[in-house]
Amino acid sequence: MKNDIMELRRKRDELVNTARNVHEAAAGENRDLTADEQAQFEQLTTEAERISGTIKRSELLDAYMGGKAPAIN
């Protein structure tokens, strides 16, 4: 599962970097995002958040399988 998690992190980082580029392009031109840019930014960050959830769940399962379950408060 570690390879899967690494691949998910790579994909999430790629999405975040693309979202950052969209944001920085507009900021560099001292303007707000266009409607298309805003839609693209939201799509990218929504997918990055979804992947983050998948990573978190996979890491939790790995911890349980490895006997390193997180403490439950």
C-alpha positions as CSV (number, residue, x, y, z in Angstrom):
1,M,0.0,0.0,0.0
2,K,3.0,2.3,0.5
3,N,3.5,2.6,-3.2
4,D,-0.2,3.5,-3.7
5,I,0.1,6.2,-1.0
6,M,3.3,7.6,-2.6
7,E,1.5,7.7,-6.0
8,L,-1.5,9.4,-4.4
9,R,0.8,12.0,-2.8
10,R,2.5,12.6,-6.1
11,K,-0.9,13.2,-7.8
12,R,-2.1,15.5,-5.0
13,D,1.1,17.5,-5.2
14,E,0.7,17.8,-8.9
15,L,-2.9,19.1,-8.5
16,V,-1.9,21.6,-5.8
17,N,1.0,22.9,-7.9
18,T,-1.3,23.4,-10.8
19,A,-3.8,25.2,-8.6
20,R,-1.0,27.4,-7.2
21,N,0.1,28.2,-10.8
22,V,-3.5,29.3,-11.6
23,H,-3.6,31.5,-8.5
24,E,-0.1,33.0,-9.0
25,A,-0.8,33.8,-12.7
26,A,-3.7,36.0,-11.7
27,A,-1.9,37.4,-8.7
28,G,1.1,38.2,-10.9
29,E,-1.2,40.2,-13.1
30,N,-2.7,41.9,-10.1
31,R,-6.2,40.6,-10.8
32,D,-8.8,38.2,-9.5
33,L,-9.3,34.8,-11.0
34,T,-11.5,34.7,-14.1
35,A,-14.7,32.6,-13.9
36,D,-12.9,29.8,-15.8
37,E,-9.8,30.0,-13.6
38,Q,-11.9,30.0,-10.5
39,A,-13.7,26.8,-11.7
40,Q,-10.4,25.2,-12.6
41,F,-9.0,26.2,-9.1
42,E,-12.0,24.7,-7.3
43,Q,-11.9,21.5,-9.4
44,L,-8.2,21.1,-8.6
45,T,-8.4,21.7,-4.9
46,T,-11.5,19.6,-4.5
47,E,-9.7,16.6,-6.1
48,A,-6.7,17.3,-4.0
49,E,-8.9,17.2,-0.9
50,R,-10.5,14.0,-2.0
51,I,-7.1,12.4,-2.5
52,S,-5.9,13.7,0.9
53,G,-8.9,11.8,2.5
54,T,-7.9,8.6,0.6
55,I,-4.3,9.0,1.8
56,K,-5.5,9.5,5.4
57,R,-7.7,6.4,5.3
58,S,-4.9,4.3,3.7
59,E,-2.4,5.4,6.3
60,L,-4.8,4.5,9.1
61,L,-5.3,1.1,7.6
62,D,-1.5,0.6,7.3
63,A,-1.1,1.6,10.9
64,Y,-3.7,-0.9,12.0
65,M,-2.2,-3.7,9.9
66,G,1.3,-2.9,11.2
67,G,0.1,-2.9,14.9
68,K,0.7,0.9,15.2
69,A,-2.9,2.0,15.5
70,P,-3.3,5.6,16.6
71,A,-4.5,6.2,20.1
72,I,-8.2,6.8,20.4
73,N,-9.1,9.6,22.8
